[in-house]
Amino acid sequence: MSITVAAGGSAAGFKSNVIIPGSANSGSSNYSHGLQYNEIYVGAIAQMACLRNGETPPDENRQRKLADELRAQVVEELIKRRKEVEWFIEEDFDAYIKRIKQPYKRNMEEEIKETEVSVPLLTPCKMGNFNLSHRIVLAPMTRTRSYNFIAQPHGILYYSQRTTKGGFLISEASGISETAQGVSNHSFQPNGDPPISCTDKAIQIEHNKAKFSPPRRLTVKEISQVVIDFRMAAKNAVEAGFDGVEIHGANGYLVDQFLKDQVNDRTDEYGGSIENRCRFPLEIVRAVSEEIGAHRVGIRLSPYANYNDSGDTNPDALGLHMAEALNKYSILYCHVIEPRMITIYDKQETKSSLLPMRKAFTGTFIVAGGYNRDDGNEVIGRSGADLVAFGRLFLANPDLPRRFELNSVLNKYDRSTFYTHDPVIGYTDYPFLEEKI
Ligand SMILES: Cc1cc2nc3c(=O)[nH]c(=O)nc-3n(C[C@H](O)[C@H](O)[C@H](O)COP(=O)(O)O)c2cc1C
């Protein structure tokens, strides 16, 4: 199954996303996936569609054939568009094409088998109407591989590689409007305007100042417009074939900015008390749920993180308030980043816990942030979460569920290619298990 994320507007050096098949706003706004192009994920979501209808998932040989066809299409496309794409390939173009034409080894006949020893991550989970066959979720990740706002054939391959029977993929975010294109810099805004936010305070952190332009405070009327943008983006995503939408309320993007008292300095009904700061996010949840049905809606939150100055003085209270308030809308899931991820990639010791949120929220609870096989099994085993989203490990291991099943070695991720634009290197060329052993 796939869910996508859409971006909601950017500000004070923050961007926002909402999700639909996965949640990742493109890190660089020029390369956002546009929701209208989401049909490119058809390959990735076919399996969930089958599950949904109670049919048998496509057989492995068919999947292999599909993957090969997609890869051939990617290569063909690159050759056809040589002039346009050559700039991001750092080697001789012909040699590059020759290299990426080599078949990837992939043994798709071996599918995941019932394990004898129980691996909690590999147990089935009913998430609303969806019967997931395991609990390993692809976390939303900006990969900057869509060019000029248009999703590309290699995106199909990337997501297809990570599908499993009954698996759940959250795609990168899509910008929901012209003001919601990722990085909060005026160069990404219509007419070079300042990026939008709940505030007009400029971001303070030194090293990011250059990247982030001082924002413009949204008026109450404009806030309603952004809610409508989220609603329309969700509608488009579902029409394009996504199974649902994750609202990106995390990581310092627009929705998170409203939530956090270190950013939100408003004195109107959208600022001040926790209730007021949660108003905009909850209006989006309501609008999106009304539009596509709450059974297709998730939200991502990071109450404990303070990326890009977006911190809160009482994250326990904020997280709990949101978890309780979300129950009113009966949405499908709440996806929360662990308190230990105070900075974006590194784990830190903390006494805080997501348990109170987990206990308060009545839908499916997804955790993310620094998980590996052991602590993923641990959190599921003790019912600390229903599902675990894996970011970097899944990025580097397209067959992560299988590797977890076999408890096998993992490929190491290459941070230097996280946000580059190459359609193959660091994107679809991480090897499957059979190539390694
Ligand atoms: C390349 C990359 C891009 C990411 N992009 C996004 C994003 O656009 N939106 C988001 O909510 N999180 C994003 N994340 C964060 C991941 O979803 C995840 O929360 C984070 O990587 C921590 O999980 P991990 O330790 O399993 O990698 C990104 C992470 C990586 C590595």
The ligand as a Tripos MOL2 file, in Angstrom:
@<TRIPOS>MOLECULE
LIG
   31    33     1     0     0
SMALL
NO_CHARGES

@<TRIPOS>ATOM
      1 C1         17.1180   11.2680    2.5610 C.3       1 LIG1
      2 C2         16.0840   11.5400    3.6010 C.ar      1 LIG1
      3 C3         15.0250   12.3610    3.3160 C.ar      1 LIG1
      4 C4         14.0220   12.6060    4.2570 C.ar      1 LIG1
      5 N1         12.9730   13.3780    3.9280 N.ar      1 LIG1
      6 C5         11.9470   13.5410    4.7870 C.ar      1 LIG1
      7 C6         10.8080   14.2870    4.4350 C.ar      1 LIG1
      8 O1         10.7420   14.8760    3.3700 O.2       1 LIG1
      9 N2          9.7720   14.3540    5.3090 N.ar      1 LIG1
     10 C7          9.8310   13.7490    6.5230 C.ar      1 LIG1
     11 O2          8.8780   13.8270    7.2820 O.2       1 LIG1
     12 N3         10.9270   13.0640    6.9130 N.ar      1 LIG1
     13 C8         11.9680   12.9340    6.0680 C.ar      1 LIG1
     14 N4         13.0590   12.2160    6.4350 N.ar      1 LIG1
     15 C9         13.0950   11.6130    7.7690 C.3       1 LIG1
     16 C10        12.7080   10.1440    7.7240 C.3       1 LIG1
     17 O3         11.3560    9.9560    7.3580 O.3       1 LIG1
     18 C11        12.9360    9.4940    9.1020 C.3       1 LIG1
     19 O4         12.0710   10.0690   10.0370 O.3       1 LIG1
     20 C12        14.3790    9.6650    9.5360 C.3       1 LIG1
     21 O5         15.2660    9.2820    8.5090 O.3       1 LIG1
     22 C13        14.6850    8.8830   10.7840 C.3       1 LIG1
     23 O6         14.4200    7.5170   10.5710 O.3       1 LIG1
     24 P1         15.6050    6.4620   10.2690 P.3       1 LIG1
     25 O7         16.5030    6.5190   11.4740 O.co2     1 LIG1
     26 O8         14.8860    5.1500   10.1340 O.co2     1 LIG1
     27 O9         16.3160    6.8870    9.0340 O.co2     1 LIG1
     28 C14        14.0970   12.0000    5.5250 C.ar      1 LIG1
     29 C15        15.1880   11.1740    5.8230 C.ar      1 LIG1
     30 C16        16.1620   10.9460    4.8860 C.ar      1 LIG1
     31 C17        17.3090   10.0370    5.2250 C.3       1 LIG1
@<TRIPOS>BOND
     1     1     2 1
     2     2     3 ar
     3     2    30 ar
     4     3     4 ar
     5     4     5 ar
     6     4    28 ar
     7     5     6 ar
     8     6     7 ar
     9     6    13 1
    10     7     8 2
    11     7     9 ar
    12     9    10 ar
    13    10    11 2
    14    10    12 ar
    15    12    13 ar
    16    13    14 ar
    17    14    15 1
    18    14    28 ar
    19    15    16 1
    20    16    17 1
    21    16    18 1
    22    18    19 1
    23    18    20 1
    24    20    21 1
    25    20    22 1
    26    22    23 1
    27    23    24 1
    28    24    25 2
    29    24    26 1
    30    24    27 1
    31    28    29 ar
    32    29    30 ar
    33    30    31 1
@<TRIPOS>SUBSTRUCTURE
     1 LIG1         1 GROUP 0 **** ****
